[in-house]
């Protein structure tokens, strides 16, 4: 029996604009993805038959609804394989927070199972499967740290920026949001302030976080700031404590603050933890060296 252990990184959206509804019912978007050094751990083990999901987090389904299980099923079907896999998920990425944990887990299963079973599928073939699983999933198949996402988010253009950011992630513990319902809001395609993905990218490269804060944008945040006082409170708190830029990730409710240094991020998180018990607070940074990550963790153990 062989086991393969992989890391599945979280993501933030440094820019997310919903452009309009498509004929297929989905929405066209423009977004900037970035992987974070906050990771779930995915352990894959061969089984003779069937797909089994193990996870202690109560918010993670352990049946066919789990996106990682669906990824395994799709890959085994494509390979015409009758054997199975046990997927053990150790959750560190908050569930349903806008950080892409489920999509990243599914992408790691595609990458890892392809390796574990020596299936030999090219990255492009895995990307095709990932597109069918979810709009965020293809990004996690790419080896790079950042990308611009267009279409539903699956049309990706890698971004090569050397700069690394530090983040304070703040997740309201009692706020649960439905991405599907958020997309159904008629206000989702209305822009209410200046935003520009190109300027945001240029400012990120130069380390100009003040300009990042000015031109970054999230269509979902514009709606949720009006609907939920807590989102406004989190952004205000991060700014007052020294975060250079703040934005909500994905369809929320996670709000992140960007800082120049780890010290600044830790100081902000410590102050928030003393003042607020309603929020989960995590300090993290841009993911380190994705390519080396695969070399280190793609080790089969007997």
DAPEHU-V412074 format. One line per field, one symbol per residue. ss: DSSP state (h for helix, s for strand, l for the rest). phi: phi as a letter, one per 30 degrees, with the letter a starting at -180 (. if undefined). A space follows every 50 residues. Layout:
# DAPEHU-V412074
ss: ???
phi: ???
This chain:
# DAPEHU-V412074
ss: llssssssssssssssssssslllllssssssssssssssssssssslll ssssllllllllllllhhhhhhhhhhhhhllllsssssssllllllllll hhhhhhhhhhhhhhhhllllllhhhhhhhhhhhlllhhhhhllllsssss llllsssssllllllsssssssllllllhhhhhhllllllllllllhhhh hhhhhhllhhhhhhhllshhhhhhhhhlhhhhhhhhhhhhllllssssll llllsssssllhhhhhhhhhhhhhhlllsssssssslllhhhhhhhhlll sl
phi: .cbbcbccddbbcdaabdcldcddjdcdbbbccbdcdcbdccccbdbdbi ccccaddddcdcbddddddddddddddddhccdbacccccdbdedhcjci edddeddddddddeddchdiddedddddddeddlddeeeddddddbadcb idjcdcbecccddcccbccbbddcccbcdeddddddddccccadaaddde ddddddiddddeddcdabeddedddddbddddddddddddcjddbbadch cicdccccbdbdedddddddddddcbcdcdbbcabeecheddedddcdbd bc
